[in-house]
Amino acid sequence: MENIGAATARAAHPGVAEAEFEGRSDAEFDLEFDALVANWSAERWAAEYGDYDEAQDCLDALLEACAVKASAEAREQQCLARLEAIALESADRGTPRQSDASSRAREIAWRSMAAEIAVATHQADRTVQAMMGRATALVHDLPAVLDALACGRISFAHARVILEHAIGIESDAVTRQAKAVAATGDPRTRDQLRSDLATDLLLTGEPAVGEDAPHSAAGGIRAEVSIMIPALTLLGHGNEPATLAGRGPIDLDTACRLSREAPELVRVLTHPVIGTVIAADTYRPTASLRRYLAARDRHCRFLTCNRDARWCDIDHTIAWEDGGTSTPDNLAHLCRGNHTIKHHGGWTVRQTSPGVLEWTSPRGRTITVHTADDASPPGPQFRPEGQQSEHEPPPF
């Protein structure tokens, strides 16, 4: 049977000898055929329109691709804005408007939706939160800019610059936050809100809104004095000295007097050799346990968040009131936003082993998050000859 490509090439170039298409490999033929077709196309173009300008052709294709990309990005903004609206509408259906409960429900629903999008698109949840805010502003406040983006007259970079300047004309970020808080019925004046919000941002990196807000009234800043008294010494059956945390040994009489006035006594289990606290009958983890968790987790343990552990809460995977313990296999760092959606946003989590968290989204997506120490270090891995990792493909 005659080669269809050869027949096509002969039809395009009847002067080419048939022998030139014989005895060639498929790869060689494909390359020569493509070159012949390209030359023929250039000749036809030159005959009808003059000399072929490949650069102009590529430029036209680029402009067409940019227009398609801009249209897709406009659609992305509409989807993000609508997803944010869906989250807020779902919260409004269950609570009365303009109430503290409504504000909290809206925040939880918004954070939960942002987390769902972040997991689906493999982005950080804070990145998605910012994207939703920009999208809503474009859709509702700057529809003409969105239309220009959809038509390909401007790029998304242009739209972002316009949006940033438009927001700057109205007010600065703290003022906008103060207006939002005032709208919830907060009794403070606008200037008081601006001052308090600025202080919250300096102290914690995020503003406080209402009584249940993160770090409200700097609630996370508190003093605590700890005295370690060996159990046998406290019972009168030993003479090991008491220790004031951060200072050193103190006399037993003072320690016993302070223990009588203490609001609670906490049983603490320590490592028998190095003395590190490994468990305690208390809700708040001990200082040594907090240091261990910070070294293990390093950042928020939600799927898409990398907020430094220093600015995160230590969450009980199984709640303290449900029998959860303050031990490494039930504690993990979560930023305040993801801590909130874990308890109220429809997300669930369990620790399959200490530090290994299995998250399940409200729509059933399950993803496991390992600690940084669980990942293999970069570079070559040396193993005894014949030993193969279970994650490696077979050698064939």
Secondary structure, 3 states (H helix, E strand, C coil): CCCHHHHHHHHHCCCCCHHHHCCCCHHHHHHHHHHHHHHHHHHHHHHHHCCCCHHHHHHHHHHHHHHHHHHHHHHHHHHHHHHHHHHHHHHHCCCCCCCHHHHHHHHHHHHHHHHHHHHHHCCCHHHHHHHHHHHHHHHHHCHHHHHHHHCCCCCHHHHHHHHHHHHHHHCCHHHHHHHHHHCCCCCCCHHHHHHHHHHHHHHHCCCCCCCCCCCHHHCCCCCCCCEECCHHHHCCCCCCCEEECCCEEECHHHHHHHHHHCCCCCCEEECCCCCCEEEECCCCCCHHHHHHHHHHHCECCCCCCCCEHHHCEEEECCCHHHCCCCCHHHEEEECHHHHHHHHHCCCEEEEEECCEEEEECCCCCEEEECCHHHCCCCCCCCCCCCCCCCCCCCCC
